[in-house]
Every structure is written in C-alpha cells, then in structure tokens.
Amino acid sequence: MNDPVNTGDWRDVSASDHVSVLPEVIPPAFRELIEYSKGSDALLRQIMYSPLEERVTDGELCDPLGEARYLVTPWLVHQYQNRVLLLATGRCIGYCRYCFRRSFTSRSEGFITPEEIEFLCDWLARHPDVQEILVSGGDPLSGTYDELVHLLSSIRRARSDILIRLCTRAPVFAPQLFTTALMDFLCSLKPLWLIPHINHPDELGLAQRSCLEQFINRGIPVQSQSVLLSGVNDDAHVLANLFHTLVCIGVKPGYLFQCDMAPGTSHFRLPLDRALSLYKELSSLLSGLSLPVFAVDLPGGGGKFPLSSVTRTARVVVENGQTQLCAEGPDGKVYTYSP
C-alpha cells in the first residue's frame, strides 16, 4: 500500500499569516466543574475564547514541535526511534485555548479512516523497533465507540507486543464516556497506559476521580501530563496540591510542560526564569514520587528537553583526571559527587 498523499498540511501554514480560531466548546462535565468551583478562573481561562488568541508574537509557529520533519503520513509522526505518534482525529471533546496543535484541531479533521488504519497496521508490522504508539489527536475519545474500538483493536492485532498510550482529556472533560463496555475493551488491550491531561485541582471532581480510580482498580496504569499556564496553575502550592492528589488516587504525575510556542498563546506562557523558579519551589514541596519532570518541547523538532535538570546551580568538572558533579543542595551549599 502506498503512503496517503499529504495535501494542504496544517504544518505548512505560517503563524505570521494565519491565526487558527478554535471552536469554543465547554463539555457538560467540565461545565459542572466550573459551576461547582463557583466560576473558577483557572477553569474558565482554559476553555473560553479570549481576544488575546488573535495576537501572534515573534517566534510562534503553527507547528511549534516541528512535527513536519518526522511525518510518515499527515497523521503519523515518527520522531523518536522507539515510538510513534498517531493523530487519530482533529476533533476534541472540548478545545483548550493553549493547544499547541490548534492549527490542526481548528480544522476539526474527522476520525482516521479504515484505509488509513490499514496502512498504519501494515507500517507497524514492518517496524518492530517501534515499541510504543501514542494515540492522540485531537482527542481519540471524541470518536464514536465503534471508531475507537476498530482503531485500537486493529493496532493490537497488528502488534501484540506494542505498548499503547491513550492520550486524552476525556477523564476530565467527559468521564461518562468510560462505560463498563469500554473499560472491559481497554483492559483487553494490555499493555496499555492511560495518559490524561490534567492542569488544576479543580478539575478533579467526584466523577473525574471515580473515572481515574476505575483505571487503577482494573490494573491499567495512569500517568498524567500537565501544562504550566499563566493565570491557571502558576503557583507552586496549587501544583503541589494537584500532583499530591493525583498520587493519592494512584496516578503518577509524568510531565509538567512549559507552554509551547503556538500562535495566539503568549498570554499563557510564563517567562522561563519565573517558570524555573516556580519549579524549584515545587521541588521543595513534593517527594520524588509526586514530582513530575519539568520539560519543554524545543521548537522546530528538537524534542523534549528536561528543564528540571537546570533548576539548581550545577556543573560538571574534571579534576585530576576524575569527572565530578558539583551541585547546589536544598540548603544552598555546594556538594560534590565523585563516582
């Protein structure tokens, strides 16, 4: 089978020439969270349109992660040797205003077609070195039950060994989607991890917690991702509350991301020095179990860079032919590690 033709790719659009206007969709479950939190600004800011989105600043890109460099097809991205990203759909359950793929999701591309799934499965079978597939979008849970089942079961038939990462905002936006039938199906697909996107403690209502606990109780591991957002969660104590609560539920905080350079998102991005200072404070509030990796996706396709590694003064020196690490401890003193 030949590769599908890449026509009219969203990644070819210049951010300086185009600002993608996302739909404003507030899912019912998220609206209930807003009402319960008495109109939490942290929730409203994430989901409601702002005129600030029409302002494009220097350095912002329609393809801030540089995914165009790694395309197999318009919906399949192979940037890292051992894993591949599948953009299963351009649609979302609700549209986060800081979305780094807003130039893609604003087009609301439909769910991946059976023909594209056939190509994907053939490609996976021919690339045994690919050990993981990230099923993302858009949000794959915006598809119908039958669409999702066909996609994931096809992947599992093609590769019984591949680890599936289901990346979704649905546990927050639409926890009711995870019916007994869907959970039974997801359990049949192991190895599978759920990767929910959660930014603020107010997103963890009773329905949301119950949904996450359902995965944990069924033996499906869960690792969260969060984005550091100005006016939403740019407070170390708020983040500490979020990550500690997740760990108590059984969810491992995976990544805290610096906001990407997507067009119209500058009002969400913290200055880097402030972000690093905040993470250093967060590190003092949490154990290693609860502390996520702080990272940024380097613009243009450079991949994930762990900002957490530069939050304290540290340097590597060579003395008498021996390599040593000199690092500042929590008490402000400099310590030396000489293996």
C-alpha positions in Angstrom: 0.0 0.0 0.0 1.3 3.5 -0.9 1.5 6.3 1.7 -1.5 8.6 1.7 -0.8 11.8 -0.1 -0.1 14.8 2.2 -2.2 17.7 0.8 -2.9 21.0 2.4 -1.0 20.1 5.6 -1.7 22.5 8.5 2.0 22.5 9.4 2.8 24.4 6.2 0.9 27.5 7.3 3.0 30.4 8.6 1.9 31.6 12.0 2.6 35.2 11.0 0.0 34.9 8.2 -2.7 32.9 10.0 -4.2 32.6 13.4 -6.3 29.5 13.9 -9.6 30.2 15.8 -10.6 27.2 17.8 -14.2 26.4 18.4 -15.5 27.3 21.9 -16.9 24.1 23.3 -17.5 23.5 27.0 -18.3 19.8 27.7 -21.2 19.3 30.2 -18.9 17.6 32.8 -16.4 20.5 32.7 -19.3 23.0 32.9 -20.4 21.2 36.1 -16.8 21.6 37.5 -16.9 25.3 36.7 -20.3 25.7 38.4 -19.1 23.7 41.4 -16.0 25.8 41.8 -18.1 29.0 41.5 -16.7 30.1 38.2 -13.1 29.2 38.8 -10.9 31.5 36.7 -8.4 28.6 36.4 -11.1 26.5 34.6 -12.7 29.3 32.6 -9.4 30.6 31.2 -8.6 27.2 29.8 -11.8 26.7 27.8 -13.3 30.1 26.9 -12.2 32.2 23.9 -10.1 35.3 24.6 -9.3 38.1 22.0 -5.7 37.6 23.1 -5.7 34.5 21.0 -5.6 36.7 17.9 -2.2 38.2 18.8 0.7 36.4 17.2 4.1 37.1 18.8 7.6 36.6 17.4 8.7 33.0 17.4 5.3 31.5 17.5 4.8 28.7 15.0 1.8 26.7 13.6 3.9 23.6 14.1 5.8 24.5 17.3 7.0 21.0 17.8 8.4 20.7 14.3 6.4 17.5 13.6 6.5 18.1 9.9 10.1 16.9 9.9 9.1 13.5 11.1 5.9 12.7 9.1 5.3 9.2 7.7 1.8 10.4 6.7 -0.1 13.6 7.6 -1.4 11.7 10.7 1.6 9.6 11.6 4.7 11.1 13.3 7.9 9.1 13.9 10.2 11.5 15.8 11.7 9.1 18.3 13.2 5.8 17.3 11.2 3.5 19.7 7.8 5.2 19.5 5.4 6.7 17.0 2.6 9.3 17.4 -0.8 8.8 15.8 -3.1 11.8 15.3 -6.3 9.8 15.3 -8.5 12.8 14.8 -8.5 16.6 14.7 -11.6 16.8 16.8 -11.7 17.4 20.6 -14.3 17.0 23.3 -13.5 20.5 24.4 -10.9 22.9 23.0 -8.1 24.0 25.3 -7.2 27.6 24.4 -3.5 27.0 24.7 -3.4 24.0 22.4 -0.1 23.5 20.6 -1.9 21.8 17.7 -4.5 24.5 17.4 -3.8 24.9 13.7 -4.7 21.2 13.3 -7.6 20.9 15.7 -9.2 24.2 14.4 -9.8 22.3 11.2 -11.7 19.6 13.0 -10.4 16.8 10.8 -12.6 13.6 11.2 -11.5 10.3 12.7 -8.8 8.3 10.9 -10.3 6.3 8.1 -10.3 2.5 7.7 -7.9 2.8 4.8 -5.5 4.9 6.9 -5.8 2.3 9.8 -4.9 -0.4 7.3 -1.8 1.5 6.3 -0.9 2.2 9.9 -1.1 -1.5 10.8 1.0 -2.5 7.8 3.6 0.1 8.8 3.7 -1.1 12.4 4.2 -4.7 11.3 7.1 -3.6 9.2 8.8 -1.6 12.1 9.3 -4.0 15.0 11.8 -1.5 16.5 8.8 0.8 17.3 7.8 -0.3 20.8 5.1 2.2 21.7 2.3 4.1 19.9 0.8 7.3 21.3 -2.8 7.5 20.2 -3.6 11.2 20.3 -5.0 14.0 18.1 -7.3 16.0 18.8 -8.8 13.6 21.3 -9.3 10.0 20.2 -12.2 9.8 22.7 -14.1 12.3 20.5 -14.7 9.4 18.1 -17.5 7.0 18.3 -17.3 3.9 20.4 -17.1 1.8 17.2 -14.4 4.0 15.7 -12.2 3.8 18.7 -12.7 0.0 19.1 -11.8 -0.6 15.4 -8.7 1.6 15.6 -7.3 0.1 18.9 -8.2 -3.5 18.1 -6.6 -3.2 14.7 -3.4 -1.9 16.3 -3.4 -4.8 18.8 -3.9 -7.4 16.0 -1.1 -5.9 14.0 1.3 -5.9 17.0 0.5 -7.9 20.1 3.6 -6.6 21.8 3.4 -2.8 21.2 2.6 -0.6 24.2 -0.4 1.7 23.5 -0.5 5.1 25.2 -4.0 6.5 25.1 -3.6 10.3 25.3 -6.8 12.1 26.2 -8.6 14.8 28.1 -11.7 12.7 28.5 -11.3 11.7 32.2 -11.7 15.5 32.9 -14.0 16.6 30.0 -16.2 13.5 29.7 -15.7 10.8 32.3 -19.1 9.3 31.5 -17.6 8.0 28.2 -15.7 5.3 30.1 -18.6 2.8 30.3 -18.2 -0.7 31.6 -18.1 -1.9 28.0 -15.3 0.5 27.1 -13.3 -0.3 30.2 -13.6 -4.1 29.5 -12.4 -3.4 26.0 -9.4 -1.3 27.1 -8.4 -4.0 29.6 -8.2 -6.5 26.8 -5.6 -4.3 25.0 -2.9 -4.5 27.6 -0.1 -3.4 27.6 -1.9 0.0 27.6 -1.4 3.1 29.6 -3.8 6.0 30.1 -2.2 9.4 29.7 -4.8 12.0 30.9 -4.2 15.8 30.6 -4.9 17.5 34.0 -3.9 21.0 34.9 -5.6 22.1 38.1 -7.0 20.6 41.3 -10.5 22.0 40.5 -10.5 19.5 37.5 -10.7 16.6 39.9 -14.4 16.4 40.8 -16.1 13.2 42.1 -16.8 11.9 38.6 -13.3 12.6 37.4 -11.7 10.9 40.4 -14.0 7.9 40.0 -13.0 7.6 36.4 -9.3 7.6 37.2 -9.8 5.2 40.0 -11.6 2.8 37.7 -8.5 2.5 35.6 -6.3 2.0 38.6 -8.6 -0.6 40.1 -8.6 -2.5 36.8 -4.9 -2.6 36.6 -4.4 0.0 33.8 -1.5 2.3 34.8 -2.1 6.0 34.5 0.4 8.8 34.1 -0.7 12.4 33.8 0.6 15.3 31.8 0.1 19.0 32.7 0.9 22.3 31.1 2.2 25.3 33.2 -0.2 28.1 32.4 -0.2 31.7 33.4 -3.4 32.6 35.4 -4.3 28.9 35.7 -1.7 26.9 37.7 1.3 29.2 38.0 1.5 28.7 41.8 3.7 26.1 43.4 1.2 25.3 46.1 -1.6 24.8 43.5 0.6 22.4 41.6 1.7 20.6 44.7 -1.9 20.1 45.6 -2.7 18.7 42.1 0.2 16.3 42.0 -0.2 15.0 45.6 -3.9 14.4 45.0 -3.1 12.5 41.8 -0.6 10.3 43.5 -3.2 9.6 46.3 -5.6 8.4 43.6 -2.9 6.2 42.1 -1.9 8.4 39.1 1.8 9.1 38.5 2.5 12.7 37.6 4.6 12.4 34.4 5.3 15.7 32.8 4.8 19.4 33.6 5.3 21.2 30.3 6.4 24.7 29.6 3.7 26.1 27.3 4.6 25.7 23.6 5.2 28.4 21.0 1.8 28.0 19.3 0.3 31.1 17.7 -2.0 33.2 19.9 -0.9 31.6 23.2 1.6 34.1 24.5 -0.8 35.1 27.4 -0.5 31.6 28.7 3.3 31.3 28.7 5.4 32.1 31.8 8.8 33.8 31.4 11.4 31.0 31.6 13.2 32.4 34.6 9.9 32.6 36.6 8.9 29.0 35.4 12.3 27.6 36.6 11.9 29.4 40.0 8.4 28.1 40.4 9.6 24.5 39.7 12.4 24.8 42.2 9.9 25.9 44.8 7.6 23.0 43.8 10.5 20.6 44.2 10.8 21.6 47.8 7.1 20.8 48.4 6.9 17.3 46.9 8.7 14.0 47.1 10.2 12.4 44.1 7.1 10.2 43.8 4.8 13.2 43.3 7.1 15.5 41.3 6.7 15.4 37.5 9.6 16.1 35.1 9.5 19.7 34.0 10.2 19.8 30.3 9.8 21.9 27.1 9.4 20.7 23.5 12.2 22.5 21.7 10.8 24.5 18.7 11.4 23.2 15.2 11.6 19.5 16.2 14.3 19.4 18.8 12.3 17.1 21.0 11.7 17.1 24.8 14.3 18.9 26.9 14.2 18.4 30.7 14.1 21.9 32.2 14.2 20.2 35.6 17.9 19.5 35.1 18.7 23.2 35.2 16.7 24.3 38.2 19.6 24.3 40.5 23.2 25.5 40.1 25.2 22.5 38.9 28.3 21.9 36.8 30.5 19.0 35.8 34.2 19.4 36.3 37.3 17.3 35.7 39.9 17.3 38.5 43.0 15.1 38.5 41.5 13.1 35.6 38.3 12.4 37.5 34.9 13.7 36.5 32.9 15.2 39.3 29.4 16.7 39.6 29.2 19.9 41.7 25.6 20.8 42.6 23.8 23.1 45.0 21.7 21.3 47.6 18.4 22.4 49.0 20.3 24.1 51.8 22.2 26.3 49.4 25.5 24.5 50.0 27.5 23.1 47.1 28.1 19.3 47.2 30.4 17.2 45.1 29.6 13.8 43.6 32.7 11.8 42.5 31.9 8.3 41.2 
